[in-house]
C-alpha cells in the first residue's frame, strides 16, 4: 500500500497510558456459540453474518476490507452530489471536482456522442504505415496513461532510493494475468471466450461486420498470447533482485533496435541515460514481435487496446459490453450505479482534491492522535520481539531495530496536497476532462525523472480503505479511509482497536521485514544488511509459511498459492503477534475484566476475525486466488491464528480441533 519524515523519537510522549475521550462499550454480536472456536474461528465469529448477508447485485462481494470501498463511494457520492450542485469559483478544487462529476453523470450527452471522442484516435491508428509511425502512436498514448505495449513510469531507484529513475515493465495483455492464456480448466476457458466476445463486440460497435469482428478478436488474442509467453509469473514478480535491471539507454538501443528507445524517450520528453527494465524478457520478445507481426495486425491490436481502454467512458453500448466481460470475471450481477462509478473515477483522477473534502467531513484530529499512540506502541512491541528472537544474531538485531525506528509513519492524509491547477475541467466534456487529468498525471510523473524523491508523496487516495508499506521509502501509510469500524473506532476499547487496526499496523510494519522488504536497508535501498547465517535462517522460516499456506483450500480443492501470498501471510502472522504484545502494554490488556462475557484477549481475537468479515461471489474468489497476493479472508483469520499461541489459550484450542497445530509446528518469524 505508498511524507515528511516522522521518526519514532518524536512520538515517545504518546504511550498506552495517554488519555483519550471516554470509551464506550462496543457490543460484539453474531457469535455462533454452538461452534468450537478452534475448528474454524472465522466461521465462529462471522458465520451467522455470512449466512444471512446478501451481496448487493452491483457488487462482487460484501463486508470489510476492499468491499468497504462500496459504502465509501456512497460517502464520496454524497459529497459530489452536493458540491456539483453549487456555483463554485472557476479553477477551485470544488469547481474541478464538482464539474468533473457532473460531466460524467450527464449520460444523455455521453450517449449522444457515442464513440465520437475516440474517432480521432482510431484515425491515427489507421494512418500508421510503418514501425516508426506505430511507435510514435504508442508514445503519444503513454502521455495520456495508456501503456499499450510499453509500460513506462518514474519512481525511486531501488538501489539509490533518494533519486527517481525511469522504469519500464511488462504490459500488453488484456486478460488479468499471463497464466489465463495457458490454462484449460472450464472457468478459465469461459473467461478466455468472454474476453474474445468482448473484443468482437467492440469491433462491431465501431463498424466491423460480425465475421470480421470475430476474426479481429482472435487476431488480438493471438498477439496477446505471444506477449504473455514472455511475461513473468506473479511468483517471479516477487523477486525484487531479478526485477531490478538498470541499463544504459545506449545498451537498450543496441539491444532493441525495433523499439528505438532513443526516439521513444525523446518523444516522451524523458531525458535520461538509464532505465530500470523490470522484466527484460518482455522487451526482448516485443522487439522481435514488432518485426514478425505485420503492421496491419498491430493496427488491429492497437484499435482493440484503445477501445478497451476507453469503453467505460463512452456511450452505453460500450459500457454494456465491458460489463458483460466483467460479469464473467467477477460474478457481479448488475452494473454499478452511475453515481458510484463516477465517485470512483473522480477519486482515481482527482484523488487528493476529493480527499481534502473527505477529510473535512469524516476524519478528526483526535482519531489521528490515537492512531499515533497505536503505531508507536506497535513499534515498541516490535523492538522487544526482535530482542527476544532466538534465531537471530545480535548484530542483525541491531540493524533490524535501526530500520524499525527509521520508519516514516503517515496517518490520515498528506502534509501537502497535489496541485491540479493544470487540469482543465468543464461540465460539458467528460471525455476531455478525463484526458486532461490523465495528461497532467503523466506530466507529474515526468517532472520527477532524475530528481530527488519527494518523500511526502502518497501512493493511494485518502478515502481508500487500504494501508501500505513502501520499502523504497521505509514508510507505512494509513489513509483516513481505513480508520473507521471495524478497523478503528476512536470510542472503542483497546481490545477492539488493537485487534483491528493494531493487526493492520503490525502487518504493515512486518512488510518491512517480509521476503521482499527484508532485502531493503533502513534508507530504502536494495542492499543486504544481514549476516549470511541469519538470512539463511530467515529464508527457511519464510519457506515454512509458503509450505503451510499452500495446503489451504477454498471452493473445494482450489489451493492458495503459498509462494505468491507469502509476503502477506508473513505479515499477517507477525502482525497479530506484535499487535497482541502491544495490547498487553495497555491497562485493559493487563487486566481480565470481561465485557459482554468476553475476556480482553477474546475480544482482541474476535476483532481480528471481524476485520476480515467478507463474503464474495465464487467467480470473484477464483479471480482473487489467481491474482491477489493476499490469502482469502477466512485464511487471513484462521491461518495466522493457528500460529498464535495466546489464541489457543484464550479459546481453549485443543488437540483434535481443526485449527490445532503442535507448538513445535507453529511459525514464528518476528
Helices and strands as residue ranges (DSSP letters): G 8-11, H 41-52, E 61-63, G 65-67, H 68-84, H 93-105, H 107-113, H 116-126, H 131-142, E 151-157, E 160-169, G 178-181, H 186-205, H 210-229, G 236-238, E 246-248, H 249-255, H 261-268, E 274-277, H 280-292, H 295-310, G 311-313, H 316-330, H 338-349, H 351-362, H 365-388, H 394-405, E 408-412, H 430-446, E 468-470, E 475-479, G 480-482, H 494-499, H 501-510, G 511-513, G 517-519, H 532-549, E 553-554, E 558-559, H 566-583, H 587-590, H 600-611, E 614-616, H 618-627, H 633-641, H 645-650, G 663-665
